[in-house]
């Protein structure tokens, strides 16, 4: 197959998929190869071109689906809720608890929350979706005394942010956050339908109650880089000196 033919196949698929809603399953490599009379390697290259443009994404064991790039915004004092952030971007969110336990908070986590060692807390492992597709996987830690019945509440309300607001009377915002471009290990890859080594965003945040400043939780979340664009927005007031333009 010539280079021109490969481009022709890719552009044909781009035009066809443009009108499909996100999450729509599209043709497999085998189907594309048969339709266009090309080899599997060439069909794979065509799909990779669409993936490179963030028009489709593959989920291991499930297939290839129409995708759209989603902006996941992180801002100073912003709400740390996956659900609220995605809804603001026009995306339908969902989260599923994959496991939980009552643990002694890791020393680093307890320190981040300003708590002494041996503090009990909940450790949650959750997989989150965007428009029905797995998009994030992470671990969250919450002091046990903040919401003692958290596991029971998560059976009827999937949003941790909503539970903290309605039961703990907290208004969670990000106190600190760090964003790193990481690579999926075997666990993250399996949860997100990726290959081990695929790029992912690692977002780590410490969250507090806005009115009181009490630290209410720590989140470590891996996000598919082919589906989500993490946008960090820093807001502050420049000093008079810093605000001057060069040459003044």
DRENTIRO-58626 format. One record per atom (N, C-alpha, C): x, y, z; residue in one letter. Coordinates in steps of 0.001 Angstrom, whole numbers, plus 500000, padded with zeros to 6 digits. Layout:
<atoms>
ATOM        X        Y        Z   code
ATOM        X        Y        Z      A
...
</atoms>
This chain:
<atoms>
ATOM        X        Y        Z   code
ATOM   500835   498809   500000      X
ATOM   500000   500000   500000      X
ATOM   500870   501240   500000      X
ATOM   500584   502194   499135      X
ATOM   501388   503397   499062      X
ATOM   501066   504323   500221      X
ATOM   501971   505286   500439      X
ATOM   501752   506276   501485      X
ATOM   500453   507033   501229      X
ATOM   500202   507356   499896      X
ATOM   498987   508069   499551      X
ATOM   497743   507285   499892      X
ATOM   497755   505970   499680      X
ATOM   496611   505133   500000      X
ATOM   496362   505110   501502      X
ATOM   497410   505042   502280      X
ATOM   497261   505061   503732      X
ATOM   496573   506350   504176      X
ATOM   497011   507478   503634      X
ATOM   496389   508747   503984      X
ATOM   494926   508783   503545      X
ATOM   494651   508207   502418      X
ATOM   493282   508177   501913      X
ATOM   492370   507404   502858      X
ATOM   492831   506247   503328      X
ATOM   492046   505450   504278      X
ATOM   491815   506238   505568      X
ATOM   492876   506845   506092      X
ATOM   492765   507590   507340      X
ATOM   491782   508745   507198      X
ATOM   491887   509494   506112      X
ATOM   491009   510644   505924      X
ATOM   489559   510216   505719      X
ATOM   489347   509081   505061      X
ATOM   487986   508559   504902      X
ATOM   487373   508248   506261      X
ATOM   488144   507619   507137      X
ATOM   487648   507286   508472      X
ATOM   487407   508535   509297      X
ATOM   488292   509527   509177      X
ATOM   488102   510785   509905      X
ATOM   486762   511403   509539      X
ATOM   486467   511464   508250      X
ATOM   485213   512062   507798      X
ATOM   484003   511277   508299      X
ATOM   484107   509944   508294      X
ATOM   482985   509116   508724      X
ATOM   482735   509206   510221      X
ATOM   483795   509276   510993      X
ATOM   483649   509261   512448      X
ATOM   483307   510631   513022      X
ATOM   483478   511684   512217      X
ATOM   483286   513046   512720      X
ATOM   481875   513263   513256      X
ATOM   480872   512607   512650      X
ATOM   479497   512825   513083      X
ATOM   478986   511855   514110      X
ATOM   479843   510940   514573      X
ATOM   479409   509927   515529      X
ATOM   479567   510430   516958      X
ATOM   478652   510071   517853      X
ATOM   478785   510504   519245      X
ATOM   479941   509787   519941      X
ATOM   480562   510438   520941      X
ATOM   481640   509795   521692      X
ATOM   481170   508482   522310      X
ATOM   482045   507483   522305      X
ATOM   481714   506186   522865      X
ATOM   481186   505199   521860      X
ATOM   480977   505647   520611      X
ATOM   480501   504739   519576      X
ATOM   481612   503774   519169      X
ATOM   481311   502478   519170      X
ATOM   482297   501497   518723      X
ATOM   482457   501600   517207      X
ATOM   483715   501572   516752      X
ATOM   483986   501679   515324      X
ATOM   484680   500417   514830      X
ATOM   484972   500382   513530      X
ATOM   485501   499180   512884      X
ATOM   486826   498743   513496      X
ATOM   487031   497434   513517      X
ATOM   488279   496858   513995      X
ATOM   489329   496882   512886      X
ATOM   490557   496545   513228      X
ATOM   491608   496437   512220      X
ATOM   491201   495448   511131      X
ATOM   490637   494323   511541      X
ATOM   490228   493305   510577      X
ATOM   489175   493847   509616      X
ATOM   488171   494574   510168      X
ATOM   487113   495128   509333      X
ATOM   487662   496149   508344      X
ATOM   488575   497003   508818      X
ATOM   489158   498030   507947      X
ATOM   489986   497385   506844      X
ATOM   490752   496367   507214      X
ATOM   491582   495679   506219      X
ATOM   490717   495075   505120      X
ATOM   489630   494430   505517      X
ATOM   488749   493819   504520      X
ATOM   488061   494863   503649      X
ATOM   487584   495918   504256      X
ATOM   486838   496937   503517      X
ATOM   487699   497631   502467      X
ATOM   488932   497979   502847      X
ATOM   489777   498750   501935      X
ATOM   490757   497883   501149      X
ATOM   490737   496584   501413      X
ATOM   491641   495702   500694      X
ATOM   493096   495938   501027      X
ATOM   493376   496154   502299      X
ATOM   494746   496404   502754      X
ATOM   495112   495380   503818      X
ATOM   496390   495342   504188      X
ATOM   496846   494416   505207      X
ATOM   496516   494894   506612      X
ATOM   496624   493967   507584      X
ATOM   496326   494307   508976      X
ATOM   497274   495374   509502      X
ATOM   498531   495311   509090      X
ATOM   499498   496311   509560      X
ATOM   499102   497702   509090      X
ATOM   498651   497792   507842      X
ATOM   498229   499083   507305      X
ATOM   496963   499568   508004      X
ATOM   496035   498654   508262      X
ATOM   494811   499024   508978      X
ATOM   495137   499522   510378      X
ATOM   496109   498860   511010      X
ATOM   496526   499288   512347      X
ATOM   497116   500698   512290      X
ATOM   497890   500962   511251      X
ATOM   498484   502292   511094      X
ATOM   497412   503358   510896      X
ATOM   496353   503014   510160      X
ATOM   495265   503974   509960      X
ATOM   494591   504312   511286      X
ATOM   494335   503293   512096      X
ATOM   493727   503546   513397      X
ATOM   494666   504323   514314      X
ATOM   495946   504037   514228      X
ATOM   496915   504767   515046      X
ATOM   496950   506241   514660      X
ATOM   496750   506521   513375      X
ATOM   496697   507918   512931      X
ATOM   495503   508627   513559      X
ATOM   494359   507942   513609      X
ATOM   493186   508539   514248      X
ATOM   493389   508687   515754      X
ATOM   494073   507713   516322      X
ATOM   494350   507803   517756      X
ATOM   495304   508955   518035      X
ATOM   496279   509143   517156      X
ATOM   497237   510243   517321      X
ATOM   496526   511587   517313      X
ATOM   495461   511673   516535      X
ATOM   494683   512911   516464      X
ATOM   493627   512986   517573      X
ATOM   493600   511977   518440      X
ATOM   492658   511915   519567      X
ATOM   491214   511830   519091      X
ATOM   490994   511172   517935      X
ATOM   489657   510978   517412      X
ATOM   489064   509633   517830      X
ATOM   489919   508673   518157      X
ATOM   489460   507392   518679      X
ATOM   490382   506990   519818      X
ATOM   489896   506066   520614      X
ATOM   490762   505471   521628      X
ATOM   490438   503994   521744      X
ATOM   491469   503233   522051      X
ATOM   491314   501790   522179      X
ATOM   491233   501396   523644      X
ATOM   490372   500444   523907      X
ATOM   490257   499871   525244      X
ATOM   490554   498387   525116      X
ATOM   491614   497945   525793      X
ATOM   492040   496557   525683      X
ATOM   490886   495604   525984      X
ATOM   490676   494655   525070      X
ATOM   489651   493648   525272      X
ATOM   488240   494091   524924      X
ATOM   488060   495361   524558      X
ATOM   486714   495861   524255      X
ATOM   486587   496395   522839      X
ATOM   487619   497054   522316      X
ATOM   487548   497561   520959      X
ATOM   488017   498990   520850      X
ATOM   487654   499627   519726      X
ATOM   488032   501007   519444      X
ATOM   486768   501857   519388      X
ATOM   486838   503048   519991      X
ATOM   485646   503874   520160      X
ATOM   485941   505311   519773      X
ATOM   484896   505990   519299      X
ATOM   485012   507410   518992      X
ATOM   485320   508168   520285      X
ATOM   486240   509088   520180      X
ATOM   486661   509834   521362      X
ATOM   486582   511329   521085      X
ATOM   486580   512088   522141      X
ATOM   486761   513535   522010      X
ATOM   487684   513969   523137      X
ATOM   488529   514908   522856      X
ATOM   489485   515358   523862      X
ATOM   488750   516207   524889      X
ATOM   488940   515885   526139      X
ATOM   488234   516543   527237      X
ATOM   489233   517352   528053      X
ATOM   488872   518572   528384      X
ATOM   489699   519395   529255      X
ATOM   489327   519135   530718      X
ATOM   490307   518663   531483      X
ATOM   490120   518454   532919      X
ATOM   490854   519596   533612      X
ATOM   490105   520544   534135      X
ATOM   490695   521779   534648      X
ATOM   491027   521680   536135      X
ATOM   492241   522102   536448      X
ATOM   492692   522170   537840      X
ATOM   493074   523615   538104      X
ATOM   492430   524223   539083      X
ATOM   492725   525614   539380      X
ATOM   492859   525818   540878      X
ATOM   493531   526890   541240      X
ATOM   493729   527201   542650      X
ATOM   492383   527367   543343      X
ATOM   492174   526590   544398      X
ATOM   490909   526674   545122      X
ATOM   489744   526061   544393      X
ATOM   490017   525295   543328      X
ATOM   488950   524682   542552      X
ATOM   488385   523445   543225      X
ATOM   487229   523025   542757      X
ATOM   486570   521838   543297      X
ATOM   487307   520591   542815      X
ATOM   487671   519668   543713      X
ATOM   488425   518475   543310      X
ATOM   487553   517330   542817      X
ATOM   486305   517581   542532      X
ATOM   485348   516537   542168      X
ATOM   485493   516133   540704      X
ATOM   485693   514818   540445      X
ATOM   485709   514306   539080      X
ATOM   484373   514597   538401      X
ATOM   483272   514338   539093      X
ATOM   481945   514513   538511      X
ATOM   481692   515961   538111      X
ATOM   481952   516889   539019      X
ATOM   481682   518291   538713      X
ATOM   482585   518811   537603      X
ATOM   483853   518405   537622      X
ATOM   484794   518890   536620      X
ATOM   484397   518428   535226      X
ATOM   483993   517147   535092      X
ATOM   483621   516644   533776      X
ATOM   482280   517203   533312      X
ATOM   481333   517350   534225      X
ATOM   480054   517927   533814      X
ATOM   480244   519356   533312      X
ATOM   481155   520096   533939      X
ATOM   481435   521456   533482      X
ATOM   482035   521463   532078      X
ATOM   482673   520349   531695      X
ATOM   483249   520222   530357      X
ATOM   482263   519623   529370      X
ATOM   481023   519398   529803      X
ATOM   480009   518848   528922      X
ATOM   480090   517349   528737      X
ATOM   480646   516657   529729      X
ATOM   480867   515220   529647      X
ATOM   480070   514525   530751      X
ATOM   479580   513326   530451      X
ATOM   478838   512559   531453      X
ATOM   479814   511717   532272      X
ATOM   479924   511966   533590      X
ATOM   480875   511227   534434      X
ATOM   480212   510047   535136      X
ATOM   481047   509137   535595      X
ATOM   480593   508042   536458      X
ATOM   481807   507495   537182      X
ATOM   481623   507029   538409      X
ATOM   482710   506430   539176      X
ATOM   482231   505140   539835      X
ATOM   483135   504184   539931      X
ATOM   482819   502889   540526      X
ATOM   483890   502559   541562      X
ATOM   483460   502213   542763      X
ATOM   484393   501793   543805      X
ATOM   484865   500374   543483      X
ATOM   486165   500218   543302      X
ATOM   486737   498909   542979      X
ATOM   487252   498193   544224      X
ATOM   487382   498920   545306      X
ATOM   487829   498324   546559      X
ATOM   487975   499406   547615      X
ATOM   487844   499014   548866      X
ATOM   488012   499965   549952      X
ATOM   488452   499219   551197      X
ATOM   488985   499961   552146      X
ATOM   489385   499357   553408      X
ATOM   489564   500415   554478      X
ATOM   489464   499984   555714      X
ATOM   489804   500839   556851      X
ATOM   491273   500578   557155      X
ATOM   492084   501616   557063      X
ATOM   493527   501450   557173      X
ATOM   494090   502475   558149      X
ATOM   495320   502227   558543      X
ATOM   496105   503288   559163      X
ATOM   496654   504131   558027      X
ATOM   496346   505414   558032      X
ATOM   496767   506255   556927      X
ATOM   498278   506175   556745      X
ATOM   498764   506026   555508      X
ATOM   500216   506052   555275      X
ATOM   500820   507306   555903      X
ATOM   502025   507189   556400      X
ATOM   502648   508306   557112      X
ATOM   502686   509572   556262      X
ATOM   503019   509418   554981      X
ATOM   503085   510589   554106      X
ATOM   501708   511225   553937      X
ATOM   500679   510389   553834      X
ATOM   499319   510897   553688      X
ATOM   498865   511594   554963      X
ATOM   499115   510956   556110      X
ATOM   498741   511571   557387      X
ATOM   499428   512919   557556      X
ATOM   500711   512974   557187      X
ATOM   501445   514238   557299      X
ATOM   500847   515302   556384      X
ATOM   500439   514900   555169      X
ATOM   499824   515847   554235      X
ATOM   498531   516416   554797      X
ATOM   497848   515627   555627      X
ATOM   496591   516055   556232      X
ATOM   496785   516699   557604      X
ATOM   498049   516834   558009      X
ATOM   498327   517434   559311      X
ATOM   497902   516568   560470      X
ATOM   497914   515237   560261      X
ATOM   497468   514296   561283      X
ATOM   498645   513480   561801      X
ATOM   498564   512990   563048      X
ATOM   499652   512169   563582      X
ATOM   499664   510780   562958      X
ATOM   500767   510082   563111      X
ATOM   500838   508699   562673      X
ATOM   499827   507835   563402      X
ATOM   499477   506710   562802      X
ATOM   498499   505775   563357      X
ATOM   497066   506307   563304      X
ATOM   496822   507336   562508      X
ATOM   495462   507840   562352      X
ATOM   494673   506910   561436      X
ATOM   493488   506442   561855      X
ATOM   492690   505565   560981      X
ATOM   491990   506361   559890      X
ATOM   491814   505706   558751      X
ATOM   491131   506372   557648      X
ATOM   490587   505357   556665      X
ATOM   489853   505855   555703      X
ATOM   489356   505014   554615      X
ATOM   490290   505151   553423      X
ATOM   490562   504028   552771      X
ATOM   491317   504013   551522      X
ATOM   490393   503481   550438      X
ATOM   490137   504298   549429      X
ATOM   489218   503934   548353      X
ATOM   489971   503793   547045      X
ATOM   489636   502752   546285      X
ATOM   490169   502588   544936      X
ATOM   488984   502721   543988      X
ATOM   489062   503708   543086      X
ATOM   487906   503969   542227      X
ATOM   488331   504117   540763      X
ATOM   487495   503574   539894      X
ATOM   487669   503762   538455      X
ATOM   486590   504732   537998      X
ATOM   487004   505717   537211      X
ATOM   486075   506757   536778      X
ATOM   485953   506761   535261      X
ATOM   484772   507161   534796      X
ATOM   484441   507087   533382      X
ATOM   484090   508469   532852      X
ATOM   484301   508649   531552      X
ATOM   483886   509855   530838      X
ATOM   483104   509410   529614      X
ATOM   481849   509790   529546      X
ATOM   480973   509345   528451      X
ATOM   480984   507827   528312      X
ATOM   481002   507130   529448      X
ATOM   480920   505678   529446      X
ATOM   482224   504944   529229      X
ATOM   483320   505662   529013      X
ATOM   484612   505030   528751      X
ATOM   485516   505178   529969      X
ATOM   486291   504133   530333      X
ATOM   487216   504269   531463      X
ATOM   488255   505340   531178      X
ATOM   488360   506309   532078      X
ATOM   489247   507446   531837      X
ATOM   490187   507741   532990      X
ATOM   489883   507262   534200      X
ATOM   490741   507565   535351      X
ATOM   490667   506437   536367      X
ATOM   491756   506285   537082      X
ATOM   491851   505274   538132      X
ATOM   492671   505883   539261      X
ATOM   492201   505706   540486      X
ATOM   492956   506328   541553      X
ATOM   492627   505816   542932      X
ATOM   493373   506366   543893      X
ATOM   493218   506036   545304      X
ATOM   492936   507323   546062      X
ATOM   491996   507240   546992      X
ATOM   491650   508390   547816      X
ATOM   491696   507986   549278      X
ATOM   492173   508901   550107      X
ATOM   492233   508665   551543      X
ATOM   491425   509744   552247      X
ATOM   490587   509309   553185      X
ATOM   489744   510221   553953      X
ATOM   489847   509838   555421      X
ATOM   490082   510790   556330      X
ATOM   490086   510461   557761      X
ATOM   488770   509802   558166      X
ATOM   488873   508738   558962      X
ATOM   487673   507961   559296      X
ATOM   486670   508777   560088      X
ATOM   487135   509660   560962      X
ATOM   486198   510400   561808      X
ATOM   485411   511445   561028      X
ATOM   485837   511752   559814      X
ATOM   485139   512765   559027      X
ATOM   483779   512249   558554      X
ATOM   483759   511023   558040      X
ATOM   482502   510395   557594      X
ATOM   482564   508925   558004      X
ATOM   482204   508581   559242      X
ATOM   482368   507207   559729      X
ATOM   481641   506159   558888      X
ATOM   480534   506525   558241      X
ATOM   479748   505553   557473      X
ATOM   479990   505679   555969      X
ATOM   481179   506102   555588      X
ATOM   481476   506348   554180      X
ATOM   481219   505146   553269      X
ATOM   481658   503924   553615      X
ATOM   481409   502794   552702      X
ATOM   479926   502573   552416      X
ATOM   479096   502702   553428      X
ATOM   477651   502523   553221      X
ATOM   477094   503620   552322      X
ATOM   477560   504837   552525      X
ATOM   477062   505961   551738      X
ATOM   477471   505844   550272      X
ATOM   478648   505276   550020      X
ATOM   479108   505128   548635      X
ATOM   478287   504112   547853      X
ATOM   477516   503298   548541      X
ATOM   476642   502360   547838      X
ATOM   475430   503049   547228      X
ATOM   475103   504248   547716      X
ATOM   473936   504962   547189      X
ATOM   474312   506285   546516      X
ATOM   475545   506753   546729      X
ATOM   475992   508003   546114      X
ATOM   477453   507832   545680      X
ATOM   477703   507885   544354      X
ATOM   479046   507600   543854      X
ATOM   479998   508771   544005      X
ATOM   479492   509977   544209      X
ATOM   480351   511154   544300      X
ATOM   480817   511377   545737      X
ATOM   482113   511244   545967      X
ATOM   482669   511514   547289      X
ATOM   482480   512983   547646      X
ATOM   482613   513855   546664      X
ATOM   482426   515283   546904      X
ATOM   481030   515561   547443      X
ATOM   480011   514938   546858      X
ATOM   478635   515134   547310      X
ATOM   478450   514636   548738      X
ATOM   479052   513486   549052      X
ATOM   478943   512939   550412      X
ATOM   479573   513891   551420      X
ATOM   480742   514405   551105      X
ATOM   481404   515325   552034      X
ATOM   480578   516589   552236      X
ATOM   479927   517051   551178      X
ATOM   479118   518261   551293      X
ATOM   477840   518020   552092      X
ATOM   477194   516889   551843      X
ATOM   475874   516665   552421      X
ATOM   475911   516006   553794      X
ATOM   476977   515248   554075      X
ATOM   477047   514528   555348      X
ATOM   478060   515155   556305      X
ATOM   479228   515504   555790      X
ATOM   480256   516103   556652      X
ATOM   480152   517624   556687      X
ATOM   479220   518200   555931      X
ATOM   479021   519647   555885      X
ATOM   480314   520371   555509      X
ATOM   481045   519770   554583      X
ATOM   482295   520366   554122      X
ATOM   482103   520947   552725      X
ATOM   482969   521882   552378      X
ATOM   483006   522440   551028      X
ATOM   484400   522175   550473      X
ATOM   484615   520996   549871      X
ATOM   485971   520618   549464      X
ATOM   486501   521471   548308      X
ATOM   487744   521923   548471      X
ATOM   488494   522590   547401      X
ATOM   489922   522056   547445      X
ATOM   490657   522261   546355      X
ATOM   492048   521828   546323      X
ATOM   492896   522776   547154      X
ATOM   493623   522214   548132      X
ATOM   494585   523004   548892      X
ATOM   495926   523026   548162      X
ATOM   496347   521853   547667      X
ATOM   497563   521748   546860      X
ATOM   497303   520720   545764      X
ATOM   498053   520827   544680      X
ATOM   497931   519854   543596      X
ATOM   499233   519783   542826      X
ATOM   499560   518583   542356      X
ATOM   500704   518399   541471      X
ATOM   500258   517548   540295      X
ATOM   500795   517859   539111      X
ATOM   500459   517146   537886      X
ATOM   501739   516680   537226      X
ATOM   501803   515383   536918      X
ATOM   502984   514787   536306      X
ATOM   502564   513923   535129      X
ATOM   503322   513965   534043      X
ATOM   503105   513020   532957      X
ATOM   503829   511739   533325      X
ATOM   503074   510667   533536      X
ATOM   503613   509403   534029      X
ATOM   503364   508317   532975      X
ATOM   503684   507077   533342      X
ATOM   503464   505943   532448      X
ATOM   502721   504859   533222      X
ATOM   501735   504280   532579      X
ATOM   500863   503313   533243      X
ATOM   501622   502051   533624      X
ATOM   501528   501654   534907      X
ATOM   502055   500353   535292      X
ATOM   500985   499309   534983      X
ATOM   501226   498065   535354      X
ATOM   500309   496987   534960      X
ATOM   498925   497155   535579      X
ATOM   498857   497653   536821      X
ATOM   497563   497830   537489      X
ATOM   496766   498949   536823      X
ATOM   497403   500105   536637      X
ATOM   496731   501238   536005      X
ATOM   496310   500881   534585      X
ATOM   497187   500210   533850      X
ATOM   496872   499823   532475      X
ATOM   495648   498912   532427      X
ATOM   495580   497945   533337      X
ATOM   494451   497016   533353      X
ATOM   493141   497736   533682      X
ATOM   493185   498698   534588      X
ATOM   491975   499410   534977      X
ATOM   491482   500359   533884      X
ATOM   492406   500892   533084      X
ATOM   492036   501898   532094      X
ATOM   492004   501357   530672      X
ATOM   492270   500052   530498      X
ATOM   492245   499483   529156      X
ATOM   493395   499954   528300      X
ATOM   494560   500167   528915      X
ATOM   495755   500630   528219      X
ATOM   496788   499521   528150      X
ATOM   497870   499787   527430      X
ATOM   499055   498944   527488      X
ATOM   499979   499490   528566      X
ATOM   500643   498619   529290      X
ATOM   501631   499076   530276      X
ATOM   502658   499942   529557      X
ATOM   502957   501090   530137      X
ATOM   503901   502020   529530      X
ATOM   503250   503141   528753      X
ATOM   501920   503056   528515      X
ATOM   501227   504153   527841      X
ATOM   501243   505397   528732      X
ATOM   501267   506582   528132      X
ATOM   501316   507800   528944      X
ATOM   499999   508069   529664      X
ATOM   500105   508509   530894      X
ATOM   498947   508902   531700      X
ATOM   499317   510134   532502      X
ATOM   498327   510925   532828      X
ATOM   498538   512020   533775      X
ATOM   498422   511478   535195      X
ATOM   499312   511889   536068      X
ATOM   499195   511585   537487      X
ATOM   498884   512897   538203      X
ATOM   497682   512964   538770      X
ATOM   497248   514160   539488      X
ATOM   497132   513813   540965      X
ATOM   497885   514499   541775      X
ATOM   497865   514281   543224      X
ATOM   497428   515577   543895      X
ATOM   496446   515481   544792      X
ATOM   495962   516695   545443      X
ATOM   495616   516442   546895      X
ATOM   495798   517484   547676      X
ATOM   495342   517519   549061      X
ATOM   494171   518491   549094      X
ATOM   493059   518049   549666      X
ATOM   491831   518834   549624      X
ATOM   491438   519319   551019      X
ATOM   490859   520494   551070      X
ATOM   490470   521061   552364      X
ATOM   489051   521601   552298      X
ATOM   488495   521858   553469      X
ATOM   487186   522490   553578      X
ATOM   487401   523994   553459      X
ATOM   486765   524618   552459      X
ATOM   487022   526030   552173      X
ATOM   486751   526959   553361      X
ATOM   485622   526817   554084      X
ATOM   485359   527771   555173      X
ATOM   486313   527643   556356      X
ATOM   486689   526400   556703      X
ATOM   487464   526193   557930      X
ATOM   488944   525933   557681      X
ATOM   489286   525498   556461      X
ATOM   490671   525142   556169      X
ATOM   491043   523751   556622      X
ATOM   490101   523016   557199      X
ATOM   490418   521656   557637      X
ATOM   490735   520775   556421      X
ATOM   491794   520004   556512      X
ATOM   492180   519109   555431      X
ATOM   491308   517865   555484      X
ATOM   490687   517524   554355      X
ATOM   489657   516484   554375      X
ATOM   489997   515258   553541      X
ATOM   491076   515295   552764      X
ATOM   491384   514105   551981      X
ATOM   492556   514296   551046      X
ATOM   493077   513179   550600      X
ATOM   494176   513148   549639      X
ATOM   493751   512262   548471      X
ATOM   494008   512715   547251      X
ATOM   493653   511967   546055      X
ATOM   494881   511756   545184      X
ATOM   495046   510531   544694      X
ATOM   496080   510222   543701      X
ATOM   495368   509552   542534      X
ATOM   495332   510236   541376      X
ATOM   494518   509769   540252      X
ATOM   495342   509739   538967      X
ATOM   495267   508579   538268      X
ATOM   495899   508453   536951      X
ATOM   494820   508631   535893      X
ATOM   495089   509462   534896      X
ATOM   494107   509824   533884      X
ATOM   494663   509525   532496      X
ATOM   493842   508934   531641      X
ATOM   494270   508606   530283      X
ATOM   494664   509876   529537      X
ATOM   495911   509914   529066      X
ATOM   496386   511096   528358      X
ATOM   495817   511199   526951      X
ATOM   495348   510073   526393      X
ATOM   494774   510123   525052      X
ATOM   493318   510554   525061      X
ATOM   492726   510648   526244      X
ATOM   491320   511021   526352      X
ATOM   491131   512363   527047      X
ATOM   492040   512706   527935      X
ATOM   491896   513893   528771      X
ATOM   493103   514798   528598      X
ATOM   492847   516078   528450      X
ATOM   493912   517077   528498      X
ATOM   493819   517788   529842      X
ATOM   494830   517655   530680      X
ATOM   494829   518313   531984      X
ATOM   495265   519765   531795      X
ATOM   494417   520684   532236      X
ATOM   494677   522111   532100      X
ATOM   494825   522697   533497      X
ATOM   496006   523223   533797      X
ATOM   496268   523812   535115      X
ATOM   496169   525326   534992      X
ATOM   495307   525911   535792      X
ATOM   495108   527349   535770      X
ATOM   495494   527923   537135      X
ATOM   496506   528771   537145      X
ATOM   496974   529401   538372      X
ATOM   496488   530839   538396      X
ATOM   495904   531203   539494      X
ATOM   495401   532567   539627      X
ATOM   496059   533243   540811      X
ATOM   496399   534487   540645      X
ATOM   497013   535242   541722      X
ATOM   497106   536691   541332      X
ATOM   497610   537478   542236      X
ATOM   497763   538908   541997      X
ATOM   499237   539212   541853      X
ATOM   499621   539820   540723      X
ATOM   501004   540195   540513      X
ATOM   501346   541406   541361      X
ATOM   502571   541421   541866      X
ATOM   503035   542609   542565      X
ATOM   503234   543732   541564      X
ATOM   503239   545001   542005      X
ATOM   503447   546118   541069      X
ATOM   504713   545966   540252      X
ATOM   505783   545421   540870      X
ATOM   507042   545261   540153      X
ATOM   506898   544195   539079      X
ATOM   506290   543032   539454      X
ATOM   506162   541934   538494      X
ATOM   505223   542285   537359      X
ATOM   504260   543202   537630      X
ATOM   503268   543540   536616      X
ATOM   503795   544512   535584      X
ATOM   504940   545139   535843      X
ATOM   505475   546091   534880      X
ATOM   505936   545389   533623      X
ATOM   505706   545981   532515      X
ATOM   506174   545410   531267      X
ATOM   507661   545664   531123      X
ATOM   508386   544794   530378      X
ATOM   509827   545003   530176      X
ATOM   510082   546359   529542      X
ATOM   511117   547009   529995      X
ATOM   511499   548288   529403      X
ATOM   510973   549495   530145      X
ATOM   510053   549205   531095      X
ATOM   509548   550339   531889      X
ATOM   510509   550700   532987      X
</atoms>
